Amino acid sequence: MQFEISAEEKRKARVPHEILLVNLIGNHILWFVASLGIAKSYWQPLALVPIVSVSILAYIFWRGSRSKHMDSWYVQAHWNICMARSRLFSYMLGLLLVVSAFGWVGYSYLGMMDIAVKAIIGGVGLLPVMVTVLILIVMESDALHQANTGIISDGYTKRSPPPAELVVIED
C-alpha cells in the first residue's frame, strides 16, 4: 500500500533501515574484511566487529520500542520492520556464537582436530550468517526505497491497520 507521506516522515522512516545497512555493509562486510587482513598482527580491529554490531542492534531495539510512543504510524511501521529483521540477524549471530563455543569445547576438551573445528565453525556458523547478511542487505535496500516512496507492505497493514486520516495513494 502506498500512502501520502510528508518528506519529513519519509526521512524519519528511512533512519532505521540506514542504521541496519551501516551495520550490515559497513561493519560486517567492509570493516570485517579489512580487519581480517591484519588479524594475525592486530586482533583488536577484528574484535570491534561484534562489539559494534551488538551496540547497533541494541540501539535499533531500544529506539524501535520507543517508536510506538513518539512516532507516527508510518515511522513506527518502518521501525517495526527493521526490528523484525534485526531480530532475525541477532538469532543468526547467536547461532554463530553457539557453534563457535561448540568448536572451542570440541578442540579444547574433546580432542577434535583443528581443521574439523574450522570446517564446523565456517560451514555451520559463518556461512549462514554471511548468507543472512547478503539477504538482509537486499531486503533493507528495498525497505529504504519503500520508506522513501511511502510504501508499506500489505501484510504489515493487515497486522497493524493504518489510521483513518492517512491518505492512500495506491492500494
Order of alpha helices (4+ residues) and beta strands (2+ residues): beta-alpha-alpha-alpha-alpha-alpha-alpha-alpha-beta
